[in-house]
Amino acid sequence: MRRLMICAGESSGELYGALLSREIKKRWDDVEIIGIGGSRMKEEGVTLIAPILGAFGIAELIRHLQGLKDSFRKAKEALITHRPQVLVLIDYPDFNIALAKRAKSLGIPILYYVSPQVWAWRPQRARKIASLVNKVAVLFPFEVEIYRNTGVPVEFVGHPIAETIDVSETKEELKQRLGLNPHIPVISLLLGSRPSEIKRHTPILKEVASMIHKEMPEFQIVIPLAPETNLTEKVPPYITVLSGVTKEAIACSEVSATASGTVTLEAALLGTPMVVFYKLSPLTFFLGKLLVRVNFISLPNILSGKEVVVELIQKRANAENIFSEIKRILMDKGYREEMILNLSRIKEIIGERTASVRVASMVGELAGWENTNDS
């Protein structure tokens, strides 16, 4: 019997795991897929051995340490019990690199899909990963060169988020589907997908929403939540909270204020102007400044190589600054149009909508499933 194991540590990686699982099942309907993930992977037929935890930052890592230990123990046991023909690792480097060591000792082929951001920090991990895995699939063209000198086979496959950007409805139709007034413009506020992000960003965006409500009452305000996430505090009635429809909420928005993360790429591909913000715990931010070597934190800016959207980090990530940038995007026509033009070019950078298709082929090649009906 064909067996595959996929390990994703947080919400965005779990989505990529779900998309890959769907493509795998299309090709080999007899495959048994187990892994670490969430509801989307489960819906695609994955048997979950542990849930995603998404711990990020020093303080949050300490709080989730026991959960991480339990998940790692279950993952190691699954490698021995189920003996998957391939292990697919999705980002989540510290956990997955440790799991790769165990899988390699058992002779299980390993595909690292969605490489950790070694171009941003801890670049030495590229060689560590290369010493453990059979192949690396990267989402951005510039990542290929990082691995090329390590000796591991590496391939740029495009970004799986591109596969999800299939909105064909008008803004009015989307608003109606989401239970919003189809005739009133929308501003969306995105907190992030990790529990720590939601907790830290909610007070800021509640204040932003209050400013919008007072100064621009002609707008509807929505907070779209990622799957399996919840608000940590109540919000006033003029904010509409939506769940599991982030893409649709962004697509029908005139502007988004979004926590830095994969959702910024989603907004870029949808052509929605945005302001990006992010706050970390003081300790994590201090350590990050010492370790991270990037000029930008948001994917639209990183991929463009310039500031396409404004980034507000730490002390600058306050309600006044976010609201000011929202107003500028809405009121300065030339500024807005230039941003939309720059965002449109990102589609060319990340390539066609074929990441899951190509990665499924890689899995088949590593497992020996391609061009055979043997199980």
N, C-alpha and C positions, 0 to 999 in steps of 0.2 A: 504494500500500500504506500502511496505517496504521502510523505509527511513534511510539513514546513512549520517553522517557528518564527514568529515576528515579535520583536520587542520594541515598543514605543514608550517613551517616558512621559510625554505630555500631550496636550490637546492637538497642536498642529501636527506633530508626528503621528498621532493616533489617526488623524484624517488620512495621512499618506498611507498608513498601514491598511486602512479600510479600502482605499482606492486600489491598492495593490492586490488585496485579498479578492476583491471583485474581479479583477482581471485574471488572476490565477484561477479562480473558480470557473471562469468562462472557458479557459483552455483545458483544464484538467478537473472535471467535475467530481472525480473520486478523491481529490486531495484532502487530507486532514490538516487543518491549520490550527495551531495553538499559539498562545502568546500573551504578552502584557499589553493591555490597551483599554478601550472603553466601549461605550454603547455602539459607536459607529462600526468598529471592528466586529463586535458581536453580531450586529445586523447583517454583516457580510459573511457570516458563517464561521467566525473564529471562536474557538473554545478558549475562554480567558482563564489563565492560571493566576493572574493578579491584576489589580486595577492600576491605571496610571496615577502617579502621585504629583508629578510636576514640581518638585521641590526646587527652589531657585534662590540663591543667596545663602549666606552663612547662617543667619538666624533661622530661616525656614528649614534649611538642611538639618540642623540640630533637632528641630521639632519633629521632623519626619524620619529621623534616623531609624527607629524601630520598624516603621513601615517599609523603608527601603531594604533593611536587612531581611525582613520576611519575604519581600518580593524577590530578592536575589536568591534566597534559599529555595523558593519554589521554582525559580527559573533554572537553577542548577539541577534540581531534582528532575525537572521536565526533560532536560537534555539527556539525562541517563535513562529515564523511564520510556520516553517516546522516541528517542534517537531520530530526530528530524534529519532529512537528507540535506537540508540547507537551513542555516540560521540567518535571518535578515535583521540587521540592527539599524534602528532609525534614530539618529542623533543621540541625545542623552549620554554624553561621552563617558563620564566616570563609571556609571553603572554598566554601560554596554561594553566598554573596553575590558572591564573585569570579567564580564560574562564571555567575551570573546576568548579570553585566556583559557577558560574552562572548556569551551566548545572545541578549541584547537587541540587541547590535550586528548579529546575524545575522537579526533579525526573528522569532525563535522565541518563541511565547507561553510564559509562565512562571507556574506555580502553586506558591506556597510553602505546603506542607502541613506542619503541625507547626511553627508559628512559633518562632523562637528565644525564649528567656525574656527578652524585652526589659523585662518588668515587674520583673525581678530585677536586671539590670545592663545597662549601656550602652543606655539607652532611646532614644538618638539613632538606633540601628539601625532603629527602626520606620520612620522617614522615609526612610532609605537603602533599605530593602527596598521600601517603597511606590513609590519612584522607578524601580525596576527591574522589578517583577513586574506581572502582569495581575490576579492575585487572590490573596488569602491565606485559607487555611482554618485556623481556630484550634480548639484542643481544649477550652478552658475559656471559660465565658461572659464572665468579666471581661476577656478579651483583646480582645474586639470593640471596646470603647471606646478602647483604646490606638491602634488603627489607624483608627478612624472619622474622626479629624481629619486624617489624612494624605491622604485622597482616594482611596485604593486600595479597591476592593471587598473586603469582608471578611465572612466567615460562620463562625459557630460550628457545628461539625459533630459535636460529641461526641468521646469518646475511643475510639480503636480497640482499646485494651485491653479495653474492655467486650465486644467481639465474641468475645474468647477465653475469657471466663469462662462456660463452659458445662458445668461439672462437675455431673453428676447422681448420681454414685456416692457411697456412704457412705464415711466415713473408713476403715472396715474393708476395703471393696472396693478403695479406692485403695491402701491399704498393701499389700494382697495383690498388686495389679498391679505395684507398684514393687519387689516382692521383699522387703518388710518383714514383720515379724510383725504380723498383723492385730489382735492382742489387746493390743499394747503401745503406749502413747501416744508421740507423736513431737514432738520439738523440731527445727525447721529453722533453720539458720544460713546466711545468704546473703551472699556476699562482694562482690557487684557483678559487672559484666560487662567492665569495662576491665582490661587486663593490670596496670596500675598499682594498681588497686583490689584485685585478687586478691593481688598481691604484698604490699601494705601491710596488708591485713586478715586474711590467713591466720594469722599468728602470734597475733593477738588472739583469733580465733574458735577456734583450737586450744586456747588457754588456757581459754576459756569452756567448750568441750566437756569438758575435763579436770575442771573444777569440777562440771559436770552429772553426769558419770560417777561422780565420788566421792560427791557429796551426794544425787543423785537417780538412782540406777542403774536405777530402774523405767522410765526413758524411753529411747527410741531416738533417736539423734542423726543427722541427715542434713545433708549439704551439697549442695544442688542447684546445678549449674553451668549457666550460659547456654550455648546452642549455640556451638560453635567457641571455647570457652574451656577452659583446663586449669589444674590446681593447680600452683603453683610449688614445692611441697615436699610430702613425704610426711605422711600423717596416720595416727594410731593406728587399730587395727582396730575399735575401738568406734564409729568414725564411718563412716557409709555415704555414699559419694559417688555422686551421681546426675547424669546429664547429659541435658539437653533435656526435663526433666519438672518444671520449676520450679513451674508452676501446680498440678500434682497434689501435689507435695511440700508446698507451702504449705497447700493445701486439707485435707490430712489431719493437719496439725500443730495442736497445742494452743496453741502460741505460736511466733513467729518472731523472730529477731534479724536485721535486714536492713540492709545498706548503703543509704544514701539513694539513691533513683533511682526509675525507673518501677515497679519491683517493689513499692514501698510502696503504690502505687495498686492493683496487682494483689492484694496481700494485703488491702487495705481492701475491695475488691469481693467478695473471697471470705469476708470476715467473720472473718479470722484476727487475733487480737490480736498486737501486735508492739512491739518496741523498735527504734528507728532509730539508727544510728551512722554516723560517717564520719570518715576521716582523710585529710588532704592533705599534700603536702610543705610544710615550713614556709614556703617562698617563695610558693607558690601560695596558701596560707591567708592570709598577710600581705597579698598583693595583693587577694585576694578580699574581705577585710574592708574595704578601701578602696573597692572597686567595687560590691559587691553590697548591694542595699538591700531586704532581706527580713527579716521577724521569724522565719520558720521555713525549714527546708531540705527537709522532707519534704512530699510532695503531700497526704497526709491532713490535715496541719495547715494548709497553705497554703489548701486548698479549704474547710476548716472555719472558717478565720479564728481558730482557737484551738488550744491544745495538746491534741490528742486522743491522741497517742502521744508518749512521751518521746523526745527527741533528744539524743544524746550525741556531741559534736563535739570533734575534736582531742584535747586532754589528757583530757577526760571520756570519750572513746571508749576505755575500757580494760576488761579482762576482768571486773574486780570490779564495775564499775557495770553492765555489760551483764547479768551473771549475777544481780545484785541485782534488776534490773527484771524479768527472766524469772521469778524466784521470786515477786515481788509479783503479777505477772499471774496466775500459777498458783494462788497461795494466798489472795489477797484477792478473794473472790467478787464483792463489790460493785464494786470497782475494775475487774475484768474485764468485768462485765456492762455497766457504763457505757461502757467503751471499745468494746465490740461494738456498742452502740446508736449511738454517735457515728459509727462506721465505716459502719453501715448507711445513714446519711443521705447519704453521698457518692454513692451510686447516683443519687439524685435530682438532684444537682448536675451531674453530667457527662452526663446524658441517656440516650437510648435507644442500642441497639447498631447504629447505622446510619452510622458515620463513613465507612467504606470505600465504602459504597453512594453516599453523597452526593458524596464526592470523585471517584468514577468518573464521576458525572454532570458534575461541573465540568470534568474532563478532556475529556469528550465535547463539552461546550459550547465550550470554548476551541479544540478541534481542528476543530469543525464536523462531528463524527461523529453527533451526536444527531439522531434522526429521519431518518436517511438510510442507505441501504445502499451508498452509493458508497465505494469504497476508494481 
